[in-house]
Amino acid sequence: MAGLDAVHSTLGLPWWATLSLLAVSVRGVMFPVALKGMRAGGALSLLPEAQAAARRQWEAGGGGRRVPGVDSEGAPGGAGRLTGKPGTSGSGRRGAAESIKSDREPGAEDGEATPQDIPRKGPPLPLVVHHLDRLRLAAGLPHPGWVLGAPLLQVPFFVAGMATARGLAATHWPGLEVGGLAWFTDLTLPALELGSVAAPMGSLGLVLPAAIILSISSVLDAALRVPGGKAGQGDDRAALARFALPYVRLAIDIGLVPLFIIALQVPQAALCYWLTSSGITLLQGKLLRSSPAARRALGLEPGHGTQRAPAAATAAMAATPKPKTLEGRPQPAARGQLSLGLRRVLVEAQSGDEGKLFERAAELVAARQPRAAREVLLRVLELAPRQPSAAFALGQISATRKAWDESERWYAAAAQWHEDPQLVARSWFGAGVAAKMQGEPERALPMFAQTVQTAQTDDLKARALVAQASVHQGLGEVGAAIDVLREAAQYDDKVEAQFIQPLLQRALKKK
């Protein structure tokens, strides 16, 4: 209260304006929270699409048996579908080319029912939530929990403001008796004193409480508005909402009656704060509903900030330098940063049926949002299983997260699904790097060898041979490493000075 009195004295505002300024300030401070809640409402609008995607995947998986794709990683474990986690081979992981996994439960005999065989009437809720979360992240929207969380976070601030105004009135703070306006000059008085059943301001005392209740009613009415439609059109949910709406409004109107009674007993000082806060909510809602420009500026317009021209992604791609290599392998990218090659793959893939999703993934990569790009690419694989460009991109995104096992399997899947020999070679190279990073030289060597056999450019052949030599060196096979490096020197003259000579010098020093 002392701080508010200092503002009143410094600015020279009357008390009713000071209390209104307090309400404006509180709403301004909490606006980012309110905006997050409004944007979270957009996540709920994705629910029908998530349900449709979940149903398609559920039906494709047998309509009630195993539910594929419900996992936190989304790594490929089968041919043309998504499974929970990457599989493993005889020694702990499967080979890079092995990616077929049975949908049957272990130990289930033919004809024997398992819990996954029990038919369902529709996709399970976890699968729907899984798809909703992917769509939400791809659109850059906050968690739906903010729909409730945002108002709940604002309640304590509103209550604190009201308590401050009531405290000023209760203590008859100096100047409050004459700090009002028009008919409510005394801000310490309520509209109705129940003790004496008196109305100090007469019927005019009802104006502020009535204005507050009307503003709240208008806000709720706008929130409950259901788009109309012709008879026989629209879905069942909209029809049910239109049927229930009159009853919901009646319940709200009944609930506003006790709120009006409370407002009648609140001092005019608190009503100044309350009315300003409610008025801001009402005006804010009207502005956002009537002004698409305002919605776009705040990121509330559908598609805003998520659908840029392909040229933007291409320009960002061209501006990114190619990462340096060490011993024939790409340096692991910094978290959130992806390579030029990945962006080029995504841009080139935009001509297919999933072009818009690839375009969106390219934009997210350019914006250095790999997690959101990953969700979009997983969506591509749900719509088009065995899509090689999506698998390659997921391999590189997994590498940025240092999820090497997952990266290897995505790269290996891309190598099997690609038809372009150069892209097949790049995929095997990525899988070899991922295997090497896991400390699996036995898997990495044949992958690098496959890269050399398939590659169409000398640069990639040289890089694969240098990487292969690095694996041999790590195994202590210096002679084999030198032989492989000499083969690499046939494709790149720099290999002699950068790798062969230093390796020979180290070998001589050890002798």
C-alpha positions as CSV (number, residue, x, y, z in Angstrom):
1,M,0.0,0.0,0.0
2,A,2.9,2.3,0.8
3,G,4.3,1.7,-2.7
4,L,1.0,2.5,-4.3
5,D,0.7,5.6,-2.3
6,A,4.2,6.6,-3.6
7,V,3.0,6.2,-7.2
8,H,-0.1,8.2,-6.4
9,S,2.0,11.0,-4.9
10,T,4.7,11.0,-7.6
11,L,2.4,11.0,-10.6
12,G,-0.2,13.2,-9.1
13,L,-3.0,11.0,-10.3
14,P,-6.4,10.8,-8.4
15,W,-6.8,7.6,-6.5
16,W,-9.3,6.0,-8.9
17,A,-6.8,6.5,-11.7
18,T,-4.0,5.1,-9.6
19,L,-5.9,2.0,-8.8
20,S,-6.8,1.6,-12.5
21,L,-3.1,2.0,-13.4
22,L,-2.3,-0.7,-10.9
23,A,-4.7,-3.1,-12.8
24,V,-3.1,-2.1,-16.1
25,S,0.4,-2.7,-14.8
26,V,-0.5,-6.1,-13.4
27,R,-2.2,-7.2,-16.6
28,G,0.8,-6.0,-18.6
29,V,3.2,-8.0,-16.4
30,M,1.1,-11.1,-16.8
31,F,0.4,-10.7,-20.5
32,P,3.2,-13.1,-21.6
33,V,1.6,-15.8,-19.4
34,A,-1.9,-15.0,-20.8
35,L,-0.5,-15.2,-24.3
36,K,1.1,-18.5,-23.6
37,G,-2.3,-19.8,-22.5
38,M,-4.0,-18.5,-25.6
39,R,-1.3,-20.2,-27.8
40,A,-1.8,-23.4,-25.9
41,G,-5.4,-23.3,-26.9
42,G,-4.1,-23.8,-30.5
43,A,-2.6,-27.1,-29.4
44,L,-6.1,-28.4,-28.5
45,S,-7.3,-27.4,-32.0
46,L,-4.9,-30.0,-33.3
47,L,-6.7,-32.8,-31.5
48,P,-8.9,-33.9,-34.5
49,E,-5.9,-34.2,-36.7
50,A,-4.1,-36.2,-33.9
51,Q,-7.0,-38.5,-33.6
52,A,-7.1,-39.1,-37.3
53,A,-3.4,-39.8,-37.4
54,A,-3.7,-42.1,-34.4
55,R,-6.6,-44.0,-36.0
56,R,-4.7,-44.4,-39.3
57,Q,-1.6,-45.8,-37.5
58,W,-3.8,-48.0,-35.2
59,E,-5.6,-49.5,-38.2
60,A,-2.4,-50.0,-40.1
61,G,-1.0,-51.9,-37.1
62,G,-3.9,-54.3,-37.0
63,G,-6.7,-52.3,-35.5
64,G,-6.2,-53.3,-31.9
65,R,-3.0,-55.4,-31.7
66,R,0.4,-53.8,-31.1
67,V,0.4,-50.0,-31.2
68,P,3.4,-49.0,-33.1
69,G,5.2,-45.7,-32.7
70,V,4.2,-44.9,-29.1
71,D,7.6,-44.1,-27.7
72,S,9.8,-41.2,-26.7
73,E,12.5,-41.8,-29.4
74,G,10.7,-43.0,-32.5
75,A,13.7,-44.9,-33.8
76,P,13.1,-47.4,-36.7
77,G,12.9,-51.0,-35.6
78,G,11.0,-52.5,-38.5
79,A,10.6,-52.2,-42.2
80,G,8.3,-49.4,-43.1
81,R,7.0,-48.7,-39.7
82,L,8.0,-47.1,-36.4
83,T,8.6,-49.1,-33.2
84,G,9.3,-48.3,-29.6
85,K,13.1,-48.5,-29.4
86,P,16.0,-49.5,-31.6
87,G,16.6,-53.2,-31.6
88,T,19.8,-55.0,-30.8
89,S,21.9,-57.7,-32.5
90,G,23.5,-60.8,-31.2
91,S,26.2,-59.0,-29.1
92,G,23.8,-56.3,-27.8
93,R,22.7,-54.5,-31.0
94,R,21.6,-55.7,-34.5
95,G,23.6,-55.0,-37.6
96,A,23.0,-51.9,-39.5
97,A,21.1,-53.6,-42.3
98,E,18.9,-55.6,-40.0
99,S,15.7,-53.7,-39.2
100,I,12.8,-56.2,-39.3
101,K,11.0,-56.8,-36.1
102,S,8.1,-59.1,-35.4
103,D,4.8,-57.6,-34.1
104,R,4.2,-60.7,-32.0
105,E,4.9,-60.8,-28.3
106,P,7.9,-63.0,-27.3
107,G,6.8,-66.5,-26.4
108,A,3.3,-66.3,-27.9
109,E,2.5,-69.4,-29.9
110,D,0.5,-69.3,-33.1
111,G,-3.1,-68.8,-32.3
112,E,-2.4,-67.8,-28.8
113,A,-4.0,-64.5,-27.7
114,T,-1.8,-61.9,-26.1
115,P,-2.9,-58.7,-24.3
116,Q,-2.1,-56.8,-27.6
117,D,-4.5,-59.1,-29.5
118,I,-7.5,-57.8,-27.5
119,P,-9.5,-55.7,-30.1
120,R,-10.2,-52.1,-29.4
121,K,-13.0,-49.9,-30.6
122,G,-10.5,-47.1,-31.4
123,P,-6.9,-46.0,-31.0
124,P,-5.7,-45.9,-27.4
125,L,-5.4,-42.6,-25.6
126,P,-1.6,-42.8,-25.3
127,L,-1.3,-43.0,-29.1
128,V,-3.6,-40.0,-29.6
129,V,-1.6,-38.0,-27.0
130,H,1.6,-39.1,-28.7
131,H,0.4,-37.7,-32.1
132,L,-1.0,-34.6,-30.5
133,D,2.4,-33.9,-28.8
134,R,4.2,-34.4,-32.1
135,L,1.9,-32.0,-34.0
136,R,2.1,-29.5,-31.1
137,L,5.9,-29.5,-31.2
138,A,6.0,-29.2,-34.9
139,A,3.8,-26.2,-34.8
140,G,5.9,-24.6,-32.0
141,L,2.9,-24.5,-29.6
142,P,3.1,-24.7,-25.7
143,H,1.8,-27.6,-23.8
144,P,-2.1,-27.7,-23.5
145,G,-1.7,-27.6,-19.8
146,W,-1.1,-23.9,-20.1
147,V,-4.8,-23.5,-21.0
148,L,-5.5,-24.0,-17.3
149,G,-2.1,-23.0,-16.0
150,A,-2.1,-19.5,-17.4
151,P,-5.3,-18.4,-15.6
152,L,-4.3,-20.1,-12.4
153,L,-1.0,-18.2,-12.4
154,Q,-2.8,-14.9,-12.8
155,V,-5.3,-15.5,-10.0
156,P,-2.8,-14.7,-7.1
157,F,-1.9,-11.4,-8.8
158,F,-5.5,-10.4,-9.2
159,V,-6.3,-11.3,-5.6
160,A,-3.2,-9.4,-4.4
161,G,-4.4,-6.3,-6.3
162,M,-7.9,-6.6,-4.9
163,A,-6.6,-7.1,-1.4
164,T,-4.4,-4.0,-1.7
165,A,-7.4,-1.9,-2.8
166,R,-9.6,-3.3,0.0
167,G,-6.8,-2.7,2.5
168,L,-6.6,1.0,1.5
169,A,-10.4,1.4,1.9
170,A,-10.5,-0.5,5.2
171,T,-7.8,1.8,6.7
172,H,-9.4,4.9,5.3
173,W,-6.1,5.8,3.6
174,P,-5.6,9.6,3.4
175,G,-7.2,11.0,0.3
176,L,-9.3,7.9,-0.5
177,E,-12.6,9.5,0.7
178,V,-12.3,12.2,-2.0
179,G,-10.3,10.3,-4.6
180,G,-13.2,9.0,-6.6
181,L,-15.0,10.2,-9.7
182,A,-18.5,11.4,-10.5
183,W,-21.0,9.7,-8.1
184,F,-18.4,7.5,-6.3
185,T,-16.2,10.2,-4.9
186,D,-15.7,8.2,-1.6
187,L,-13.8,5.1,-2.6
188,T,-14.1,3.6,0.9
189,L,-17.8,3.0,0.5
190,P,-19.5,-0.1,-0.9
191,A,-22.6,0.0,-3.1
192,L,-24.6,-1.8,-0.4
193,E,-24.0,-2.0,3.3
194,L,-25.6,-5.2,4.5
195,G,-25.4,-4.2,8.2
196,S,-27.7,-1.3,7.8
197,V,-29.2,-2.4,4.5
198,A,-28.3,1.0,3.1
199,A,-27.1,2.2,-0.3
200,P,-24.8,5.2,0.3
201,M,-24.8,6.1,-3.4
202,G,-28.3,5.1,-4.2
203,S,-29.1,3.3,-7.4
204,L,-26.0,4.7,-9.0
205,G,-24.0,2.5,-6.7
206,L,-25.1,-0.5,-8.9
207,V,-23.3,0.9,-12.0
208,L,-19.8,-0.4,-11.3
209,P,-20.9,-3.9,-10.0
210,A,-23.2,-4.3,-12.9
211,A,-20.5,-3.2,-15.4
212,I,-18.1,-5.8,-13.9
213,I,-20.7,-8.6,-14.2
214,L,-21.6,-7.6,-17.8
215,S,-17.9,-7.6,-18.8
216,I,-17.4,-11.0,-17.3
217,S,-20.5,-12.3,-19.0
218,S,-19.4,-11.0,-22.3
219,V,-16.0,-12.6,-22.0
220,L,-17.5,-16.0,-21.1
221,D,-20.2,-15.7,-23.9
222,A,-17.5,-15.1,-26.5
223,A,-15.5,-18.1,-25.2
224,L,-18.5,-20.3,-25.4
225,R,-19.5,-19.2,-28.9
226,V,-19.9,-22.1,-31.3
227,P,-19.8,-21.5,-35.1
228,G,-23.2,-22.1,-36.7
229,G,-24.0,-24.2,-39.7
230,K,-26.8,-25.5,-41.8
231,A,-28.9,-28.3,-40.7
232,G,-27.3,-31.7,-41.3
233,Q,-23.8,-30.2,-41.6
234,G,-21.0,-30.2,-39.1
235,D,-19.7,-32.9,-36.9
236,D,-21.5,-34.5,-33.9
237,R,-19.3,-32.6,-31.4
238,A,-20.4,-29.2,-32.7
239,A,-24.0,-30.3,-32.7
240,L,-23.7,-31.5,-29.1
241,A,-22.1,-28.2,-28.1
242,R,-24.9,-26.2,-29.7
243,F,-27.4,-28.4,-27.8
244,A,-25.7,-28.0,-24.5
245,L,-24.8,-24.3,-24.9
246,P,-28.0,-22.9,-23.5
247,Y,-27.7,-25.0,-20.4
248,V,-24.1,-24.0,-19.9
249,R,-25.0,-20.3,-20.3
250,L,-27.9,-20.7,-17.8
251,A,-25.5,-22.2,-15.3
252,I,-23.0,-19.3,-15.8
253,D,-25.8,-16.7,-15.4
254,I,-26.8,-18.4,-12.1
255,G,-23.2,-18.4,-10.9
256,L,-22.9,-14.7,-11.7
257,V,-25.7,-13.8,-9.3
258,P,-23.6,-14.4,-6.1
259,L,-20.7,-12.7,-7.7
260,F,-22.8,-9.6,-8.3
261,I,-23.9,-9.7,-4.6
262,I,-20.2,-9.8,-3.6
263,A,-19.4,-6.9,-5.9
264,L,-22.1,-4.9,-4.2
265,Q,-20.3,-5.2,-0.9
266,V,-16.8,-4.4,-2.2
267,P,-15.5,-0.8,-1.7
268,Q,-15.4,1.4,-4.7
269,A,-11.6,1.4,-4.6
270,A,-11.5,-2.3,-5.2
271,L,-14.2,-2.0,-7.9
272,C,-12.0,0.5,-9.8
273,Y,-9.3,-2.1,-9.9
274,W,-11.7,-5.0,-10.7
275,L,-13.5,-3.1,-13.5
276,T,-10.3,-2.1,-15.2
277,S,-9.0,-5.6,-15.1
278,S,-12.2,-7.1,-16.5
279,G,-12.4,-4.3,-19.1
280,I,-8.9,-5.1,-20.3
281,T,-9.9,-8.8,-20.7
282,L,-13.0,-7.8,-22.7
283,L,-11.2,-5.4,-25.0
284,Q,-8.3,-7.8,-25.5
285,G,-10.7,-10.5,-26.6
286,K,-12.5,-8.3,-29.0
287,L,-9.3,-7.0,-30.5
288,L,-7.9,-10.5,-31.1
289,R,-11.2,-11.7,-32.6
290,S,-11.6,-8.8,-35.0
291,S,-8.0,-8.1,-36.0
292,P,-6.1,-10.8,-37.9
293,A,-3.1,-8.5,-37.9
294,A,-3.0,-8.5,-34.1
295,R,-3.3,-12.2,-34.0
296,R,-0.4,-12.6,-36.5
297,A,1.8,-10.2,-34.5
298,L,1.2,-12.3,-31.4
299,G,1.7,-15.6,-33.1
300,L,-1.9,-16.6,-32.7
301,E,-2.9,-16.7,-36.4
302,P,-2.9,-20.4,-37.7
303,G,0.3,-21.0,-39.6
304,H,2.0,-17.8,-38.6
305,G,5.7,-18.2,-37.9
306,T,5.5,-21.8,-39.2
307,Q,5.0,-21.5,-43.0
308,R,7.7,-19.5,-44.6
309,A,8.7,-19.6,-48.3
310,P,11.0,-22.4,-49.4
311,A,13.4,-19.7,-50.6
312,A,13.9,-18.7,-47.0
313,A,15.1,-22.1,-46.0
314,T,17.3,-22.3,-49.1
315,A,18.9,-19.0,-48.3
316,A,19.5,-20.0,-44.7
317,M,20.9,-23.3,-46.0
318,A,23.4,-21.6,-48.3
319,A,24.5,-19.2,-45.5
320,T,25.6,-22.1,-43.3
321,P,29.2,-23.2,-43.7
322,K,30.0,-26.9,-44.2
323,P,31.3,-28.5,-41.0
324,K,35.0,-29.4,-40.9
325,T,36.0,-33.1,-40.7
326,L,38.6,-34.8,-38.6
327,E,40.0,-38.2,-39.5
328,G,37.4,-38.5,-42.2
329,R,34.3,-38.1,-40.0
330,P,32.1,-35.0,-39.4
331,Q,32.6,-33.3,-36.1
332,P,29.5,-33.8,-34.0
333,A,27.4,-30.7,-34.5
334,A,26.7,-28.4,-31.6
335,R,23.4,-29.0,-30.0
336,G,20.6,-27.5,-32.1
337,Q,22.8,-27.0,-35.2
338,L,22.5,-29.1,-38.3
339,S,24.6,-29.5,-41.4
340,L,24.3,-28.0,-44.8
341,G,23.8,-31.4,-46.3
342,L,20.8,-32.1,-44.2
343,R,19.1,-28.9,-45.2
344,R,19.8,-29.6,-48.9
345,V,18.2,-33.1,-48.5
346,L,15.1,-31.6,-46.9
347,V,14.7,-28.9,-49.5
348,E,15.2,-31.3,-52.4
349,A,12.6,-33.6,-50.9
350,Q,9.9,-31.0,-51.1
351,S,8.6,-32.2,-54.4
352,G,6.8,-35.3,-53.1
353,D,3.4,-35.8,-51.5
354,E,4.9,-34.9,-48.2
355,G,6.4,-31.7,-49.6
356,K,4.8,-29.4,-47.1
357,L,6.1,-31.4,-44.1
358,F,9.6,-31.5,-45.6
359,E,9.4,-27.7,-46.2
360,R,8.4,-27.2,-42.6
361,A,11.2,-29.5,-41.4
362,A,13.7,-27.5,-43.6
363,E,12.5,-24.3,-42.0
364,L,12.9,-25.7,-38.5
365,V,16.4,-26.9,-39.3
366,A,17.3,-23.4,-40.6
367,A,15.9,-22.0,-37.3
368,R,18.1,-24.4,-35.4
369,Q,15.1,-26.3,-33.8
370,P,16.2,-29.9,-34.4
371,R,13.7,-31.4,-31.9
372,A,10.7,-29.8,-33.6
373,A,12.1,-30.9,-37.0
374,R,12.4,-34.4,-35.8
375,E,8.8,-34.5,-34.9
376,V,7.8,-33.3,-38.3
377,L,10.0,-36.0,-40.0
378,L,8.5,-38.7,-37.8
379,R,5.1,-37.5,-39.1
380,V,6.4,-37.9,-42.7
381,L,7.3,-41.5,-42.0
382,E,3.8,-42.2,-40.6
383,L,2.3,-40.9,-43.8
384,A,4.9,-42.5,-46.1
385,P,6.8,-45.4,-44.5
386,R,10.3,-46.1,-46.0
387,Q,10.8,-42.4,-47.0
388,P,14.6,-42.3,-47.4
389,S,15.1,-38.5,-47.1
390,A,13.2,-38.5,-43.8
391,A,15.2,-41.4,-42.4
392,F,18.5,-39.7,-43.5
393,A,17.5,-36.4,-41.8
394,L,16.5,-38.2,-38.6
395,G,19.9,-40.0,-38.6
396,Q,21.7,-36.6,-38.6
397,I,19.3,-35.1,-36.1
398,S,19.9,-38.0,-33.8
399,A,23.7,-37.5,-34.3
400,T,23.4,-33.9,-33.1
401,R,21.7,-35.3,-29.9
402,K,24.6,-37.8,-29.7
403,A,21.9,-40.6,-29.8
404,W,24.4,-42.7,-31.8
405,D,22.5,-46.0,-31.7
406,E,19.4,-44.3,-33.0
407,S,21.4,-42.4,-35.6
408,E,23.0,-45.6,-36.9
409,R,19.6,-47.2,-37.4
410,W,18.1,-44.2,-39.2
411,Y,21.1,-43.9,-41.5
412,A,21.0,-47.7,-42.2
413,A,17.3,-47.5,-43.0
414,A,18.0,-44.6,-45.4
415,A,20.7,-46.6,-47.1
416,Q,18.3,-49.5,-47.7
417,W,15.5,-47.2,-48.9
418,H,17.4,-44.8,-51.1
419,E,17.7,-45.4,-54.9
420,D,20.3,-42.7,-55.6
421,P,23.8,-44.3,-55.2
422,Q,25.4,-41.1,-53.8
423,L,22.7,-40.7,-51.1
424,V,23.0,-44.4,-50.3
425,A,26.8,-43.9,-49.9
426,R,26.2,-40.8,-47.6
427,S,23.7,-42.9,-45.5
428,W,26.2,-45.7,-45.1
429,F,28.9,-43.2,-44.2
430,G,26.6,-41.6,-41.5
431,A,25.8,-45.1,-40.1
432,G,29.5,-45.9,-40.0
433,V,30.3,-42.7,-38.0
434,A,27.5,-43.5,-35.6
435,A,28.8,-47.1,-35.1
436,K,32.3,-45.8,-34.6
437,M,31.1,-43.3,-32.0
438,Q,29.5,-46.2,-30.1
439,G,32.8,-48.1,-30.0
440,E,31.7,-50.7,-32.5
441,P,34.5,-50.9,-35.1
442,E,33.3,-54.3,-36.4
443,R,30.1,-52.6,-37.6
444,A,31.8,-49.4,-38.7
445,L,34.4,-51.0,-41.1
446,P,31.9,-52.7,-43.5
447,M,29.8,-49.6,-43.5
448,F,32.7,-47.4,-44.6
449,A,33.7,-50.0,-47.2
450,Q,30.1,-50.0,-48.5
451,T,30.4,-46.2,-48.7
452,V,33.6,-46.5,-50.9
453,Q,31.9,-49.0,-53.2
454,T,28.7,-46.9,-53.7
455,A,30.0,-43.3,-53.6
456,Q,30.0,-41.4,-56.9
457,T,32.4,-38.6,-55.9
458,D,36.1,-38.8,-55.0
459,D,35.6,-36.5,-51.9
460,L,33.2,-39.0,-50.3
461,K,35.4,-42.0,-51.1
462,A,38.4,-40.3,-49.6
463,R,36.5,-39.4,-46.4
464,A,35.2,-42.9,-46.0
465,L,38.7,-44.4,-46.5
466,V,40.2,-42.0,-44.0
467,A,37.4,-42.9,-41.5
468,Q,38.1,-46.6,-42.2
469,A,41.8,-46.0,-41.5
470,S,41.0,-44.2,-38.3
471,V,39.1,-47.3,-37.1
472,H,42.1,-49.5,-38.0
473,Q,44.4,-47.2,-36.1
474,G,42.1,-47.4,-33.1
475,L,42.4,-51.2,-33.2
476,G,46.2,-50.9,-33.3
477,E,46.4,-52.0,-36.9
478,V,48.8,-49.3,-38.1
479,G,49.8,-51.2,-41.2
480,A,46.2,-51.6,-42.4
481,A,45.5,-48.0,-41.6
482,I,48.5,-46.8,-43.8
483,D,47.4,-49.1,-46.6
484,V,43.8,-47.6,-46.5
485,L,45.2,-44.1,-46.4
486,R,47.3,-44.7,-49.5
487,E,44.2,-45.8,-51.3
488,A,42.5,-42.6,-50.1
489,A,45.3,-40.5,-51.4
490,Q,44.3,-41.6,-54.9
491,Y,41.1,-39.6,-54.5
492,D,42.5,-36.7,-52.4
493,D,46.1,-35.4,-52.7
494,K,45.9,-33.8,-49.2
495,V,45.6,-37.2,-47.5
496,E,49.4,-37.8,-47.9
497,A,50.4,-34.6,-46.0
498,Q,47.5,-34.5,-43.5
499,F,47.3,-38.2,-42.4
500,I,49.9,-40.6,-43.9
501,Q,53.1,-38.6,-43.0
502,P,52.0,-37.8,-39.4
503,L,51.0,-41.4,-38.9
504,L,54.4,-42.7,-40.2
505,Q,56.3,-40.3,-38.0
506,R,54.4,-41.4,-34.9
507,A,55.1,-45.1,-35.8
508,L,58.8,-44.3,-36.2
509,K,59.0,-42.6,-32.8
510,K,57.4,-45.6,-31.1
511,K,60.1,-47.8,-32.6
